[in-house]
């Protein structure tokens, strides 16, 4: 150690080397614990996402199967009214809805992901078109819900003016 009373830094490397090694080990341990915590959180999130996909796909499959049943009923009604061509179209739509509904009810998240990846590799343009359709539907939904929220907030709050002062002809 230095003879200067204000200095506590060792003069020789023989005492500083173990301190540096100990500091490196502590830093490494903290890094390993952080990596383990991140890995554990990622695994938990992955499980949660897969469970959510499983549940939502099963719910969507159930709804599609119910819609297929309704389409079949409509098909039978159209057939009884003598409209065989429209009944045939409704039957085909019901068959497709039933097949998709059964798939969604039975498939787990891993199978759905593998099937979507396979579809995207085989036919990338179908995925692009599907994305555009989903995006357009989402934008219409957001616009409609935005208008409802605006109307609700405008009638319940005069902070932004009265409902009569709003322009309703702009869309």
ChimeraX attribute file (.defattr): number of C-alpha atoms within 10 A of each C-alpha:
attribute: neighborCount
match mode: 1-to-1
recipient: residues
	/A:1	11
	/A:2	11
	/A:3	8
	/A:4	8
	/A:5	7
	/A:6	7
	/A:7	10
	/A:8	10
	/A:9	11
	/A:10	11
	/A:11	12
	/A:12	10
	/A:13	9
	/A:14	9
	/A:15	12
	/A:16	13
	/A:17	11
	/A:18	11
	/A:19	12
	/A:20	11
	/A:21	11
	/A:22	12
	/A:23	12
	/A:24	12
	/A:25	12
	/A:26	12
	/A:27	12
	/A:28	12
	/A:29	12
	/A:30	12
	/A:31	12
	/A:32	12
	/A:33	12
	/A:34	12
	/A:35	12
	/A:36	12
	/A:37	12
	/A:38	12
	/A:39	12
	/A:40	12
	/A:41	12
	/A:42	12
	/A:43	12
	/A:44	12
	/A:45	12
	/A:46	12
	/A:47	12
	/A:48	12
	/A:49	13
	/A:50	15
	/A:51	14
	/A:52	13
	/A:53	18
	/A:54	20
	/A:55	16
	/A:56	15
	/A:57	21
	/A:58	20
	/A:59	15
	/A:60	17
	/A:61	23
	/A:62	18
	/A:63	16
	/A:64	22
	/A:65	23
	/A:66	16
	/A:67	17
	/A:68	24
	/A:69	17
	/A:70	14
	/A:71	22
	/A:72	20
	/A:73	16
	/A:74	17
	/A:75	24
	/A:76	18
	/A:77	14
	/A:78	17
	/A:79	15
	/A:80	11
	/A:81	10
	/A:82	11
	/A:83	13
	/A:84	15
	/A:85	12
	/A:86	14
	/A:87	22
	/A:88	16
	/A:89	13
	/A:90	21
	/A:91	20
	/A:92	16
	/A:93	17
	/A:94	24
	/A:95	17
	/A:96	15
	/A:97	21
	/A:98	22
	/A:99	16
	/A:100	18
	/A:101	23
	/A:102	17
	/A:103	16
	/A:104	24
	/A:105	21
	/A:106	14
	/A:107	17
	/A:108	17
	/A:109	18
	/A:110	12
	/A:111	13
	/A:112	17
	/A:113	13
	/A:114	11
	/A:115	13
	/A:116	13
	/A:117	14
	/A:118	12
	/A:119	14
	/A:120	14
	/A:121	12
	/A:122	11
	/A:123	11
	/A:124	13
	/A:125	12
	/A:126	13
	/A:127	16
	/A:128	12
	/A:129	11
	/A:130	12
	/A:131	12
	/A:132	12
	/A:133	12
	/A:134	12
	/A:135	12
	/A:136	12
	/A:137	12
	/A:138	12
	/A:139	12
	/A:140	12
	/A:141	12
	/A:142	12
	/A:143	13
	/A:144	12
	/A:145	12
	/A:146	12
	/A:147	13
	/A:148	12
	/A:149	11
	/A:150	13
	/A:151	14
	/A:152	12
	/A:153	14
	/A:154	18
	/A:155	13
	/A:156	11
	/A:157	11
	/A:158	10
	/A:159	8
	/A:160	11
	/A:161	11
	/A:162	12
	/A:163	17
	/A:164	9
	/A:165	9
	/A:166	12
	/A:167	8
	/A:168	9
	/A:169	5
	/A:170	5
	/A:171	6
